[in-house]
C-alpha cells in the first residue's frame, strides 16, 4: 500500500490588508521562523518605497508594479491637461484593462488628480476629459 504524506499549511493573518489578484503570475511569501516581524536591522534598506494609497488605486487597471511606477513618474511630471491626456492615452494603448470608454469616465479621471502636483491650471474633470478625447482622436492608428 502506498503511503502518501500530506502537508497542511495554515496562514493566520492578523491586521493589515490583503489583495488577491486572479491574474497574478507570481507571489512571494516571506516567512520568519522565530519572529512575528523582522528586526529593523533585517529590513532591506534598498527596497523601493511603498506606493501611496492614491497610486494603489490604479492597481485595478495596471497589475505590474514596474509599469505602474513608470506611469506614476510620467503623471507626476504633467503640468497641464494636455500632457496628462497623452499619458492616459498611452496607458490605454498598452494596458488591456484601460479601455477607450473607461478613460473618459469621471471615476477614472479622478484617480489622477491627487497624482499631479505640478498642475498649474485646468485641473477639472471636464477639461481633462476634453484633452483625452483630443489626444485619442489624434493618436496614430495601428495598421493591421
The first five atom37 places (N, CA, C, CB, O) and aatype in JSON, in Angstrom:
{
  "aatype": [20, 20, 20, 20, 20, 20, 20, 20, 20, 20, 20, 20, 20, 20, 20, 20, 20, 20, 20, 20, 20, 20, 20, 20, 20, 20, 20, 20, 20, 20, 20, 20, 20, 20, 20, 20, 20, 20, 20, 20, 20, 20, 20, 20, 20, 20, 20, 20, 20, 20, 20, 20, 20, 20, 20, 20, 20, 20, 20, 20, 20, 20, 20, 20, 20, 20, 20, 20, 20, 20, 20, 20, 20, 20, 20, 20, 20, 20, 20, 20, 20, 20, 20, 20, 20, 20, 20, 20, 20, 20, 20, 20, 20, 20, 20, 20, 20, 20, 20, 20, 20, 20, 20, 20, 20, 20, 20, 20, 20, 20, 20, 20, 20, 20, 20, 20, 20, 20, 20, 20, 20, 20, 20, 20, 20, 20, 20, 20, 20, 20, 20, 20, 20, 20, 20, 20, 20, 20, 20, 20, 20, 20, 20, 20],
  "atom_mask": [
    [1, 1, 1, 1, 1],
    [1, 1, 1, 1, 1],
    [1, 1, 1, 1, 1],
    [1, 1, 1, 1, 1],
    [1, 1, 1, 1, 1],
    [1, 1, 1, 1, 1],
    [1, 1, 1, 1, 1],
    [1, 1, 1, 1, 1],
    [1, 1, 1, 1, 1],
    [1, 1, 1, 1, 1],
    [1, 1, 1, 1, 1],
    [1, 1, 1, 1, 1],
    [1, 1, 1, 1, 1],
    [1, 1, 1, 1, 1],
    [1, 1, 1, 1, 1],
    [1, 1, 1, 1, 1],
    [1, 1, 1, 1, 1],
    [1, 1, 1, 1, 1],
    [1, 1, 1, 1, 1],
    [1, 1, 1, 1, 1],
    [1, 1, 1, 1, 1],
    [1, 1, 1, 1, 1],
    [1, 1, 1, 1, 1],
    [1, 1, 1, 1, 1],
    [1, 1, 1, 1, 1],
    [1, 1, 1, 1, 1],
    [1, 1, 1, 1, 1],
    [1, 1, 1, 1, 1],
    [1, 1, 1, 1, 1],
    [1, 1, 1, 1, 1],
    [1, 1, 1, 1, 1],
    [1, 1, 1, 1, 1],
    [1, 1, 1, 1, 1],
    [1, 1, 1, 1, 1],
    [1, 1, 1, 1, 1],
    [1, 1, 1, 1, 1],
    [1, 1, 1, 1, 1],
    [1, 1, 1, 1, 1],
    [1, 1, 1, 1, 1],
    [1, 1, 1, 1, 1],
    [1, 1, 1, 1, 1],
    [1, 1, 1, 1, 1],
    [1, 1, 1, 1, 1],
    [1, 1, 1, 1, 1],
    [1, 1, 1, 1, 1],
    [1, 1, 1, 1, 1],
    [1, 1, 1, 1, 1],
    [1, 1, 1, 1, 1],
    [1, 1, 1, 1, 1],
    [1, 1, 1, 1, 1],
    [1, 1, 1, 1, 1],
    [1, 1, 1, 1, 1],
    [1, 1, 1, 1, 1],
    [1, 1, 1, 1, 1],
    [1, 1, 1, 1, 1],
    [1, 1, 1, 1, 1],
    [1, 1, 1, 1, 1],
    [1, 1, 1, 1, 1],
    [1, 1, 1, 1, 1],
    [1, 1, 1, 1, 1],
    [1, 1, 1, 1, 1],
    [1, 1, 1, 1, 1],
    [1, 1, 1, 1, 1],
    [1, 1, 1, 1, 1],
    [1, 1, 1, 1, 1],
    [1, 1, 1, 1, 1],
    [1, 1, 1, 1, 1],
    [1, 1, 1, 1, 1],
    [1, 1, 1, 1, 1],
    [1, 1, 1, 1, 1],
    [1, 1, 1, 1, 1],
    [1, 1, 1, 1, 1],
    [1, 1, 1, 1, 1],
    [1, 1, 1, 1, 1],
    [1, 1, 1, 1, 1],
    [1, 1, 1, 1, 1],
    [1, 1, 1, 1, 1],
    [1, 1, 1, 1, 1],
    [1, 1, 1, 1, 1],
    [1, 1, 1, 1, 1],
    [1, 1, 1, 1, 1],
    [1, 1, 1, 1, 1],
    [1, 1, 1, 1, 1],
    [1, 1, 1, 1, 1],
    [1, 1, 1, 1, 1],
    [1, 1, 1, 1, 1],
    [1, 1, 1, 1, 1],
    [1, 1, 1, 1, 1],
    [1, 1, 1, 1, 1],
    [1, 1, 1, 1, 1],
    [1, 1, 1, 1, 1],
    [1, 1, 1, 1, 1],
    [1, 1, 1, 1, 1],
    [1, 1, 1, 1, 1],
    [1, 1, 1, 1, 1],
    [1, 1, 1, 1, 1],
    [1, 1, 1, 1, 1],
    [1, 1, 1, 1, 1],
    [1, 1, 1, 1, 1],
    [1, 1, 1, 1, 1],
    [1, 1, 1, 1, 1],
    [1, 1, 1, 1, 1],
    [1, 1, 1, 1, 1],
    [1, 1, 1, 1, 1],
    [1, 1, 1, 1, 1],
    [1, 1, 1, 1, 1],
    [1, 1, 1, 1, 1],
    [1, 1, 1, 1, 1],
    [1, 1, 1, 1, 1],
    [1, 1, 1, 1, 1],
    [1, 1, 1, 1, 1],
    [1, 1, 1, 1, 1],
    [1, 1, 1, 1, 1],
    [1, 1, 1, 1, 1],
    [1, 1, 1, 1, 1],
    [1, 1, 1, 1, 1],
    [1, 1, 1, 1, 1],
    [1, 1, 1, 1, 1],
    [1, 1, 1, 1, 1],
    [1, 1, 1, 1, 1],
    [1, 1, 1, 1, 1],
    [1, 1, 1, 1, 1],
    [1, 1, 1, 1, 1],
    [1, 1, 1, 1, 1],
    [1, 1, 1, 1, 1],
    [1, 1, 1, 1, 1],
    [1, 1, 1, 1, 1],
    [1, 1, 1, 1, 1],
    [1, 1, 1, 1, 1],
    [1, 1, 1, 1, 1],
    [1, 1, 1, 1, 1],
    [1, 1, 1, 1, 1],
    [1, 1, 1, 1, 1],
    [1, 1, 1, 1, 1],
    [1, 1, 1, 1, 1],
    [1, 1, 1, 1, 1],
    [1, 1, 1, 1, 1],
    [1, 1, 1, 1, 1],
    [1, 1, 1, 1, 1],
    [1, 1, 1, 1, 1],
    [1, 1, 1, 1, 1],
    [1, 1, 1, 1, 1],
    [1, 1, 1, 1, 1],
    [1, 1, 1, 1, 1]
  ],
  "atom_positions": [
    [[0.83, -1.18, 0.0], [0.0, 0.0, 0.0], [0.87, 1.23, 0.0], [-0.94, 0.0, 1.2], [1.81, 1.34, 0.79]],
    [[0.56, 2.18, -0.88], [1.31, 3.42, -0.98], [1.02, 4.31, 0.23], [0.97, 4.16, -2.28], [-0.13, 4.5, 0.62]],
    [[2.06, 4.82, 0.78], [1.89, 5.74, 1.9], [2.22, 7.15, 1.42], [2.8, 5.32, 3.11], [3.38, 7.48, 1.19]],
    [[1.22, 7.97, 1.28], [1.43, 9.34, 0.83], [1.44, 10.26, 2.04], [0.34, 9.78, -0.18], [0.64, 10.12, 2.97]],
    [[2.36, 11.21, 2.0], [2.43, 12.19, 3.07], [1.75, 13.47, 2.59], [3.9, 12.46, 3.49], [2.09, 13.99, 1.53]],
    [[0.83, 13.96, 3.35], [0.13, 15.2, 3.02], [0.51, 16.26, 4.03], [-1.4, 14.99, 2.98], [0.54, 16.02, 5.24]],
    [[0.8, 17.44, 3.52], [1.16, 18.54, 4.39], [0.02, 19.54, 4.43], [2.47, 19.2, 3.92], [-0.68, 19.75, 3.44]],
    [[-0.14, 20.13, 5.56], [-1.17, 21.14, 5.73], [-0.51, 22.42, 6.2], [-2.27, 20.67, 6.73], [0.29, 22.41, 7.13]],
    [[-0.85, 23.52, 5.57], [-0.3, 24.81, 5.94], [-1.45, 25.72, 6.33], [0.55, 25.44, 4.79], [-2.44, 25.83, 5.6]],
    [[-1.32, 26.37, 7.46], [-2.34, 27.28, 7.93], [-1.72, 28.66, 8.02], [-2.92, 26.84, 9.31], [-0.66, 28.84, 8.61]],
    [[-2.38, 29.65, 7.43], [-1.94, 31.03, 7.49], [-2.87, 31.8, 8.4], [-1.88, 31.66, 6.07], [-4.07, 31.88, 8.14]],
    [[-2.33, 32.36, 9.44], [-3.09, 33.23, 10.33], [-2.66, 34.66, 10.03], [-2.87, 32.86, 11.85], [-1.48, 35.0, 10.19]],
    [[-3.59, 35.47, 9.6], [-3.27, 36.85, 9.24], [-3.93, 37.75, 10.26], [-3.74, 37.19, 7.79], [-5.14, 37.7, 10.47]],
    [[-3.13, 38.58, 10.89], [-3.63, 39.49, 11.91], [-3.41, 40.92, 11.43], [-2.94, 39.25, 13.3], [-2.27, 41.35, 11.29]],
    [[-4.47, 41.63, 11.17], [-4.37, 43.02, 10.75], [-3.88, 43.15, 9.33], [-3.43, 43.77, 11.67], [-3.68, 42.15, 8.63]],
    [[-3.71, 44.38, 8.89], [-3.24, 44.63, 7.54], [-4.33, 44.41, 6.52], [-2.06, 43.76, 7.21], [-5.5, 44.22, 6.86]],
    [[-3.95, 44.44, 5.29], [-4.91, 44.18, 4.23], [-4.27, 43.25, 3.22], [-5.37, 45.5, 3.55], [-3.05, 43.22, 3.07]],
    [[-5.09, 42.5, 2.53], [-4.61, 41.53, 1.55], [-5.33, 41.78, 0.25], [-4.82, 40.08, 2.04], [-6.53, 42.06, 0.22]],
    [[-4.59, 41.66, -0.83], [-5.2, 41.81, -2.14], [-4.94, 40.53, -2.91], [-4.63, 43.06, -2.9], [-3.8, 40.08, -3.02]],
    [[-6.0, 39.94, -3.43], [-5.87, 38.71, -4.19], [-6.11, 39.07, -5.65], [-6.87, 37.61, -3.69], [-7.19, 39.53, -6.02]],
    [[-5.1, 38.84, -6.46], [-5.2, 39.16, -7.87], [-5.38, 37.87, -8.66], [-3.94, 39.94, -8.36], [-4.5, 37.01, -8.65]],
    [[-6.51, 37.71, -9.34], [-6.75, 36.46, -10.05], [-5.8, 36.23, -11.22], [-8.16, 36.42, -10.55], [-5.64, 35.1, -11.67]],
    [[-5.18, 37.28, -11.72], [-4.3, 37.12, -12.86], [-2.84, 37.32, -12.48], [-4.69, 38.09, -13.95], [-2.0, 37.59, -13.34]],
    [[-2.53, 37.18, -11.21], [-1.15, 37.34, -10.76], [-0.3, 36.19, -11.31], [-1.08, 37.38, -9.22], [-0.75, 35.05, -11.36]],
    [[0.92, 36.5, -11.72], [1.8, 35.48, -12.27], [2.78, 34.94, -11.23], [2.56, 36.03, -13.44], [3.4, 33.9, -11.44]],
    [[2.92, 35.65, -10.12], [3.81, 35.15, -9.08], [3.38, 35.73, -7.74], [5.28, 35.5, -9.4], [2.68, 36.74, -7.67]],
    [[3.83, 35.07, -6.69], [3.55, 35.54, -5.34], [4.77, 35.23, -4.49], [2.26, 34.87, -4.74], [5.47, 34.25, -4.73]],
    [[5.02, 36.05, -3.5], [6.16, 35.85, -2.62], [5.66, 35.81, -1.19], [7.22, 36.96, -2.8], [4.9, 36.68, -0.76]],
    [[6.07, 34.81, -0.46], [5.72, 34.7, 0.95], [7.01, 34.76, 1.74], [4.93, 33.39, 1.26], [7.89, 33.92, 1.56]],
    [[7.14, 35.74, 2.62], [8.3, 35.84, 3.49], [7.94, 35.2, 4.82], [8.74, 37.32, 3.68], [6.96, 35.57, 5.46]],
    [[8.74, 34.24, 5.23], [8.47, 33.5, 6.45], [9.63, 33.68, 7.4], [8.23, 32.01, 6.16], [10.78, 33.4, 7.06]],
    [[9.33, 34.16, 8.59], [10.34, 34.34, 9.61], [10.05, 33.32, 10.71], [10.35, 35.82, 10.16], [9.05, 33.44, 11.43]],
    [[10.91, 32.34, 10.83], [10.64, 31.17, 11.67], [10.38, 31.51, 13.13], [11.79, 30.23, 11.59], [9.38, 31.07, 13.7]],
    [[11.24, 32.28, 13.75], [11.12, 32.51, 15.18], [10.57, 33.89, 15.53], [12.44, 32.32, 15.84], [10.43, 34.21, 16.71]],
    [[10.27, 34.7, 14.54], [9.89, 36.07, 14.8], [8.52, 36.38, 14.2], [10.93, 37.03, 14.25], [8.18, 35.87, 13.13]],
    [[7.76, 37.19, 14.88], [6.48, 37.63, 14.32], [6.73, 38.67, 13.24], [5.57, 38.2, 15.43], [6.02, 38.71, 12.24]],
    [[7.73, 39.51, 13.45], [8.1, 40.53, 12.47], [9.62, 40.58, 12.4], [7.51, 41.93, 12.85], [10.3, 40.26, 13.37]],
    [[10.16, 40.97, 11.24], [11.61, 41.06, 11.14], [12.14, 42.22, 11.97], [12.04, 41.22, 9.67], [11.46, 43.23, 12.17]],
    [[13.35, 42.06, 12.45], [14.02, 43.15, 13.16], [14.24, 44.31, 12.22], [15.36, 42.67, 13.77], [14.33, 44.12, 11.0]],
    [[14.34, 45.5, 12.75], [14.55, 46.69, 11.93], [15.85, 46.58, 11.14], [14.56, 47.95, 12.81], [15.92, 47.05, 10.0]],
    [[16.88, 45.96, 11.74], [18.16, 45.81, 11.05], [18.08, 44.82, 9.9], [19.23, 45.36, 12.03], [18.88, 44.9, 8.96]],
    [[17.11, 43.89, 9.94], [16.99, 42.87, 8.91], [16.29, 43.38, 7.66], [16.25, 41.69, 9.45], [16.39, 42.75, 6.6]],
    [[15.6, 44.49, 7.76], [14.85, 45.02, 6.62], [15.83, 45.58, 5.6], [13.85, 46.11, 7.07], [16.75, 46.32, 5.95]],
    [[15.62, 45.22, 4.35], [16.49, 45.67, 3.28], [16.32, 47.17, 3.08], [16.21, 44.91, 1.96], [15.21, 47.63, 2.81]],
    [[17.39, 47.91, 3.2], [17.34, 49.37, 3.06], [17.2, 49.81, 1.61], [18.58, 49.99, 3.67], [16.86, 50.96, 1.35]],
    [[17.48, 48.91, 0.66], [17.43, 49.26, -0.76], [16.06, 49.01, -1.38], [18.47, 48.47, -1.51], [15.9, 49.2, -2.59]],
    [[15.08, 48.6, -0.6], [13.76, 48.34, -1.16], [13.16, 49.63, -1.7], [12.84, 47.71, -0.11], [13.42, 50.71, -1.18]],
    [[12.36, 49.49, -2.75], [11.71, 50.65, -3.32], [10.63, 51.15, -2.37], [11.12, 50.32, -4.7], [10.05, 50.35, -1.63]],
    [[10.35, 52.45, -2.38], [9.36, 52.98, -1.46], [7.96, 52.43, -1.75], [9.34, 54.5, -1.53], [7.64, 52.08, -2.89]],
    [[7.17, 52.36, -0.72], [5.8, 51.87, -0.84], [4.98, 52.91, -1.58], [5.18, 51.55, 0.56], [5.17, 54.11, -1.4]],
    [[4.07, 52.44, -2.43], [3.22, 53.35, -3.19], [2.18, 53.99, -2.29], [2.54, 52.61, -4.34], [1.72, 53.39, -1.32]],
    [[1.82, 55.21, -2.62], [0.81, 55.93, -1.86], [-0.56, 55.28, -2.07], [0.76, 57.42, -2.27], [-0.75, 54.55, -3.04]],
    [[-1.51, 55.53, -1.17], [-2.85, 54.98, -1.36], [-3.5, 55.46, -2.67], [-3.74, 55.37, -0.18], [-4.24, 54.72, -3.31]],
    [[-3.2, 56.7, -3.07], [-3.74, 57.21, -4.33], [-3.19, 56.43, -5.51], [-3.41, 58.7, -4.49], [-3.92, 56.12, -6.45]],
    [[-1.9, 56.11, -5.47], [-1.27, 55.34, -6.55], [-1.77, 53.89, -6.56], [0.25, 55.37, -6.4], [-1.9, 53.29, -7.62]],
    [[-2.05, 53.35, -5.38], [-2.52, 51.97, -5.3], [-3.88, 51.78, -5.97], [-2.6, 51.53, -3.84], [-4.23, 50.67, -6.38]],
    [[-4.65, 52.85, -6.08], [-5.97, 52.74, -6.72], [-5.85, 52.39, -8.2], [-6.74, 54.06, -6.57], [-6.8, 51.86, -8.79]],
    [[-4.71, 52.67, -8.79], [-4.5, 52.32, -10.2], [-4.21, 50.84, -10.39], [-3.36, 53.15, -10.78], [-4.16, 50.36, -11.53]],
    [[-4.0, 50.1, -9.3], [-3.71, 48.67, -9.42], [-4.85, 47.88, -10.05], [-3.41, 48.1, -8.05], [-4.61, 46.82, -10.63]],
    [[-6.06, 48.38, -9.97], [-7.16, 47.65, -10.61], [-7.06, 47.72, -12.13], [-8.51, 48.22, -10.16], [-7.71, 46.94, -12.83]],
    [[-6.24, 48.63, -12.64], [-6.04, 48.77, -14.08], [-4.67, 48.27, -14.53], [-6.22, 50.22, -14.48], [-4.52, 47.79, -15.65]],
    [[-3.67, 48.39, -13.66], [-2.28, 48.04, -14.01], [-1.75, 47.14, -12.91], [-1.38, 49.32, -14.18], [-1.61, 47.57, -11.76]],
    [[-1.44, 45.89, -13.24], [-1.02, 44.95, -12.22], [0.49, 44.87, -12.03], [-1.54, 43.59, -12.56], [0.94, 44.41, -10.98]],
    [[1.27, 45.31, -13.0], [2.72, 45.23, -12.86], [3.23, 46.48, -12.15], [3.41, 45.07, -14.25], [3.03, 47.6, -12.62]],
    [[3.88, 46.28, -11.02], [4.37, 47.4, -10.21], [5.38, 48.23, -11.0], [5.0, 46.88, -8.91], [5.38, 49.46, -10.9]],
    [[6.23, 47.57, -11.78], [7.23, 48.31, -12.55], [6.56, 49.27, -13.53], [8.15, 47.33, -13.3], [6.95, 50.43, -13.65]],
    [[5.54, 48.77, -14.25], [4.83, 49.63, -15.2], [4.11, 50.75, -14.47], [3.82, 48.8, -16.01], [4.11, 51.89, -14.93]],
    [[3.5, 50.44, -13.33], [2.79, 51.45, -12.57], [3.74, 52.56, -12.12], [2.1, 50.82, -11.36], [3.39, 53.74, -12.18]],
    [[4.92, 52.19, -11.67], [5.9, 53.2, -11.24], [6.31, 54.11, -12.4], [7.15, 52.51, -10.65], [6.47, 55.32, -12.21]],
    [[6.48, 53.54, -13.59], [6.82, 54.36, -14.76], [5.7, 55.34, -15.06], [7.09, 53.46, -16.0], [5.95, 56.53, -15.3]],
    [[4.47, 54.85, -15.05], [3.32, 55.74, -15.3], [3.22, 56.82, -14.23], [2.02, 54.92, -15.36], [2.91, 57.97, -14.55]],
    [[3.47, 56.47, -12.98], [3.36, 57.45, -11.91], [4.36, 58.59, -12.07], [3.56, 56.78, -10.56], [4.05, 59.74, -11.8]],
    [[5.56, 58.26, -12.51], [6.56, 59.3, -12.77], [6.09, 60.21, -13.9], [7.94, 58.68, -13.12], [6.19, 61.43, -13.8]],
    [[5.58, 59.61, -14.96], [5.08, 60.41, -16.09], [3.91, 61.29, -15.66], [4.66, 59.5, -17.24], [3.83, 62.45, -16.06]],
    [[3.02, 60.76, -14.87], [1.85, 61.52, -14.4], [2.29, 62.68, -13.52], [0.87, 60.6, -13.63], [1.8, 63.8, -13.66]],
    [[3.22, 62.41, -12.61], [3.68, 63.44, -11.68], [4.38, 64.6, -12.4], [4.62, 62.84, -10.66], [4.4, 65.72, -11.89]],
    [[4.96, 64.34, -13.57], [5.66, 65.38, -14.33], [4.72, 66.24, -15.16], [6.69, 64.76, -15.23], [5.15, 67.26, -15.71]],
    [[3.45, 65.86, -15.27], [2.49, 66.61, -16.09], [2.18, 67.95, -15.43], [1.19, 65.81, -16.29], [1.92, 68.03, -14.23]],
    [[2.22, 69.01, -16.25], [1.91, 70.35, -15.74], [0.58, 70.87, -16.26], [3.01, 71.31, -16.11], [0.11, 71.92, -15.82]],
    [[-0.03, 70.15, -17.21], [-1.33, 70.58, -17.74], [-2.11, 69.37, -18.23], [-1.14, 71.6, -18.89], [-1.61, 68.25, -18.26]],
    [[-3.35, 69.62, -18.62], [-4.25, 68.55, -19.03], [-3.83, 67.88, -20.33], [-5.65, 69.09, -19.17], [-4.08, 66.69, -20.52]],
    [[-3.18, 68.62, -21.22], [-2.73, 68.04, -22.5], [-1.68, 66.96, -22.25], [-2.16, 69.14, -23.43], [-1.74, 65.88, -22.83]],
    [[-0.72, 67.26, -21.38], [0.33, 66.28, -21.07], [-0.26, 65.06, -20.36], [1.42, 66.91, -20.2], [0.11, 63.92, -20.67]],
    [[-1.17, 65.29, -19.42], [-1.81, 64.18, -18.72], [-2.61, 63.32, -19.69], [-2.72, 64.7, -17.59], [-2.58, 62.09, -19.6]],
    [[-3.31, 63.95, -20.62], [-4.1, 63.2, -21.6], [-3.2, 62.29, -22.44], [-4.88, 64.16, -22.51], [-3.59, 61.16, -22.75]],
    [[-2.03, 62.77, -22.82], [-1.1, 61.94, -23.6], [-0.67, 60.71, -22.81], [0.15, 62.76, -24.01], [-0.59, 59.61, -23.35]],
    [[-0.4, 60.89, -21.52], [-0.01, 59.76, -20.68], [-1.16, 58.77, -20.56], [0.43, 60.24, -19.27], [-0.95, 57.56, -20.66]],
    [[-2.37, 59.26, -20.36], [-3.53, 58.39, -20.21], [-3.81, 57.62, -21.51], [-4.77, 59.21, -19.81], [-4.11, 56.43, -21.46]],
    [[-3.7, 58.28, -22.65], [-3.9, 57.6, -23.94], [-2.82, 56.54, -24.14], [-3.88, 58.61, -25.11], [-3.11, 55.45, -24.63]],
    [[-1.59, 56.85, -23.77], [-0.5, 55.88, -23.86], [-0.8, 54.66, -22.98], [0.85, 56.53, -23.44], [-0.57, 53.52, -23.39]],
    [[-1.32, 54.91, -21.79], [-1.69, 53.81, -20.9], [-2.8, 52.97, -21.53], [-2.14, 54.35, -19.53], [-2.76, 51.74, -21.47]],
    [[-3.78, 53.62, -22.13], [-4.91, 52.91, -22.74], [-4.45, 52.03, -23.91], [-5.97, 53.9, -23.22], [-5.03, 50.97, -24.16]],
    [[-3.43, 52.47, -24.62], [-2.93, 51.68, -25.74], [-2.12, 50.48, -25.28], [-2.08, 52.55, -26.65], [-2.01, 49.49, -26.02]],
    [[-1.55, 50.54, -24.09], [-0.68, 49.47, -23.6], [-1.34, 48.52, -22.61], [0.53, 50.07, -22.97], [-0.98, 47.35, -22.53]],
    [[-2.3, 49.02, -21.85], [-2.9, 48.23, -20.79], [-4.28, 47.73, -21.22], [-3.01, 49.05, -19.48], [-5.15, 48.54, -21.54]],
    [[-4.5, 46.43, -21.25], [-5.78, 45.88, -21.73], [-6.99, 46.24, -20.88], [-5.68, 44.4, -21.82], [-8.11, 46.28, -21.39]],
    [[-6.79, 46.51, -19.6], [-7.93, 46.84, -18.74], [-8.38, 48.29, -18.88], [-7.57, 46.57, -17.29], [-9.46, 48.65, -18.42]],
    [[-7.56, 49.12, -19.52], [-7.92, 50.53, -19.7], [-8.49, 50.69, -21.1], [-6.68, 51.48, -19.48], [-7.75, 50.68, -22.09]],
    [[-9.8, 50.82, -21.17], [-10.49, 50.88, -22.46], [-10.77, 52.32, -22.86], [-11.8, 50.08, -22.39], [-10.73, 53.22, -22.01]],
    [[-11.06, 52.56, -24.14], [-11.41, 53.92, -24.58], [-12.64, 54.46, -23.86], [-11.65, 53.93, -26.08], [-12.75, 55.67, -23.66]],
    [[-13.55, 53.59, -23.48], [-14.74, 54.04, -22.75], [-14.38, 54.44, -21.33], [-15.81, 52.93, -22.75], [-14.95, 55.39, -20.78]],
    [[-13.45, 53.71, -20.73], [-13.09, 53.96, -19.33], [-12.31, 55.25, -19.15], [-12.28, 52.8, -18.8], [-12.48, 55.92, -18.13]],
    [[-11.46, 55.61, -20.1], [-10.56, 56.75, -19.91], [-11.28, 58.09, -19.83], [-9.58, 56.8, -21.03], [-10.69, 59.07, -19.39]],
    [[-12.53, 58.15, -20.23], [-13.26, 59.42, -20.17], [-14.27, 59.46, -19.02], [-13.99, 59.66, -21.48], [-14.99, 60.44, -18.86]],
    [[-14.3, 58.42, -18.21], [-15.23, 58.4, -17.09], [-14.67, 59.2, -15.92], [-15.53, 56.94, -16.65], [-13.46, 59.22, -15.68]],
    [[-15.57, 59.84, -15.21], [-15.16, 60.69, -14.09], [-14.4, 59.91, -13.03], [-16.37, 61.36, -13.47], [-13.41, 60.4, -12.49]],
    [[-14.86, 58.7, -12.72], [-14.2, 57.91, -11.67], [-12.75, 57.57, -12.05], [-14.98, 56.62, -11.4], [-11.89, 57.48, -11.18]],
    [[-12.49, 57.37, -13.35], [-11.13, 57.07, -13.8], [-10.27, 58.33, -13.78], [-11.15, 56.46, -15.22], [-9.15, 58.31, -13.26]],
    [[-10.78, 59.41, -14.32], [-10.01, 60.66, -14.38], [-9.69, 61.16, -12.97], [-10.78, 61.75, -15.18], [-8.61, 61.69, -12.73]],
    [[-10.63, 61.0, -12.05], [-10.41, 61.49, -10.68], [-9.26, 60.77, -9.98], [-11.68, 61.35, -9.87], [-8.73, 61.28, -8.99]],
    [[-8.88, 59.58, -10.46], [-7.74, 58.87, -9.87], [-6.44, 59.64, -10.08], [-7.62, 57.48, -10.48], [-5.5, 59.49, -9.29]],
    [[-6.37, 60.46, -11.12], [-5.13, 61.14, -11.47], [-4.96, 62.49, -10.78], [-5.07, 61.33, -12.95], [-3.84, 62.99, -10.67]],
    [[-6.05, 63.08, -10.32], [-5.98, 64.42, -9.74], [-5.01, 64.53, -8.55], [-7.35, 64.84, -9.3], [-4.23, 65.48, -8.5]],
    [[-5.02, 63.59, -7.59], [-4.06, 63.7, -6.49], [-2.62, 63.37, -6.89], [-4.48, 62.8, -5.36], [-1.69, 63.61, -6.12]],
    [[-2.43, 62.83, -8.08], [-1.09, 62.4, -8.52], [-0.39, 63.44, -9.39], [-1.18, 61.1, -9.28], [0.7, 63.19, -9.89]],
    [[-1.01, 64.61, -9.56], [-0.46, 65.64, -10.44], [-0.15, 66.91, -9.66], [-1.44, 65.95, -11.59], [-0.88, 67.89, -9.76]],
    [[0.93, 66.91, -8.88], [1.24, 68.08, -8.04], [1.73, 69.29, -8.83], [2.28, 67.7, -7.02], [1.69, 70.41, -8.31]],
    [[2.18, 69.11, -10.06], [2.73, 70.22, -10.84], [1.7, 70.94, -11.7], [3.83, 69.71, -11.72], [2.04, 71.91, -12.38]],
    [[0.46, 70.49, -11.67], [-0.6, 71.15, -12.45], [-0.71, 72.6, -12.01], [-1.97, 70.41, -12.28], [-0.76, 72.89, -10.81]],
    [[-0.76, 73.51, -12.97], [-0.91, 74.92, -12.63], [-2.32, 75.42, -12.89], [0.09, 75.76, -13.42], [-2.79, 76.32, -12.2]],
    [[-3.0, 74.85, -13.89], [-4.38, 75.24, -14.16], [-5.05, 74.17, -15.01], [-4.44, 76.62, -14.89], [-4.39, 73.28, -15.55]],
    [[-6.38, 74.25, -15.11], [-7.12, 73.3, -15.94], [-7.28, 71.93, -15.32], [-6.45, 73.17, -17.24], [-7.44, 70.95, -16.04]],
    [[-7.24, 71.86, -14.0], [-7.3, 70.57, -13.32], [-8.75, 70.23, -12.96], [-6.42, 70.58, -12.05], [-9.08, 70.01, -11.79]],
    [[-9.62, 70.2, -13.99], [-11.01, 69.8, -13.78], [-11.29, 68.55, -14.6], [-11.98, 70.96, -14.17], [-10.61, 68.28, -15.59]],
    [[-12.28, 67.8, -14.17], [-12.64, 66.56, -14.87], [-13.03, 66.86, -16.31], [-13.81, 65.85, -14.14], [-12.56, 66.18, -17.23]],
    [[-13.86, 67.86, -16.53], [-14.34, 68.15, -17.89], [-13.2, 68.6, -18.8], [-15.44, 69.22, -17.85], [-13.18, 68.24, -19.98]],
    [[-12.27, 69.38, -18.3], [-11.13, 69.82, -19.11], [-10.23, 68.64, -19.46], [-10.33, 70.91, -18.37], [-9.8, 68.5, -20.6]],
    [[-9.94, 67.82, -18.49], [-9.08, 66.65, -18.74], [-9.77, 65.69, -19.7], [-8.74, 65.93, -17.41], [-9.12, 65.14, -20.59]],
    [[-11.07, 65.49, -19.54], [-11.83, 64.62, -20.45], [-11.74, 65.14, -21.89], [-13.31, 64.52, -20.0], [-11.53, 64.36, -22.81]],
    [[-11.89, 66.44, -22.09], [-11.8, 67.02, -23.43], [-10.41, 66.81, -24.02], [-12.14, 68.52, -23.39], [-10.28, 66.5, -25.2]],
    [[-9.37, 66.98, -23.21], [-7.99, 66.76, -23.7], [-7.74, 65.3, -24.01], [-6.97, 67.25, -22.65], [-7.02, 64.99, -24.96]],
    [[-8.33, 64.38, -23.24], [-8.2, 62.95, -23.52], [-8.86, 62.63, -24.86], [-8.83, 62.1, -22.39], [-8.29, 61.91, -25.68]],
    [[-10.07, 63.15, -25.07], [-10.76, 62.92, -26.34], [-9.94, 63.43, -27.52], [-12.14, 63.6, -26.33], [-9.86, 62.77, -28.55]],
    [[-9.33, 64.61, -27.38], [-8.49, 65.15, -28.45], [-7.27, 64.26, -28.69], [-8.04, 66.59, -28.09], [-6.94, 63.96, -29.84]],
    [[-6.6, 63.85, -27.62], [-5.41, 63.01, -27.76], [-5.77, 61.65, -28.35], [-4.72, 62.83, -26.39], [-5.0, 61.1, -29.14]],
    [[-6.91, 61.11, -27.98], [-7.33, 59.81, -28.52], [-7.61, 59.93, -30.02], [-8.59, 59.3, -27.79], [-7.24, 59.04, -30.79]],
    [[-8.24, 61.02, -30.43], [-8.56, 61.21, -31.85], [-7.3, 61.44, -32.69], [-9.51, 62.38, -32.02], [-7.27, 61.08, -33.87]],
    [[-6.27, 62.02, -32.09], [-5.05, 62.34, -32.83], [-3.98, 61.25, -32.79], [-4.47, 63.59, -32.29], [-2.94, 61.38, -33.45]],
    [[-4.21, 60.21, -32.05], [-3.18, 59.17, -31.94], [-3.0, 58.46, -33.27], [-3.53, 58.15, -30.84], [-3.96, 58.34, -34.03]],
    [[-1.8, 58.0, -33.57], [-1.58, 57.27, -34.83], [-2.32, 55.94, -34.81], [-0.07, 57.03, -35.07], [-2.28, 55.21, -33.82]],
    [[-2.99, 55.64, -35.87], [-3.74, 54.39, -35.98], [-2.79, 53.25, -36.29], [-4.84, 54.49, -37.07], [-1.84, 53.41, -37.06]],
    [[-3.04, 52.09, -35.68], [-2.21, 50.91, -35.92], [-2.71, 50.23, -37.19], [-2.25, 49.92, -34.7], [-3.92, 50.1, -37.42]],
    [[-1.77, 49.81, -37.99], [-2.11, 49.09, -39.23], [-2.21, 47.61, -38.93], [-1.06, 49.34, -40.34], [-1.44, 47.06, -38.14]],
    [[-3.17, 46.97, -39.57], [-3.34, 45.52, -39.36], [-2.57, 44.74, -40.36], [-4.8, 45.13, -39.43], [-2.6, 43.51, -40.33]]
  ]
}
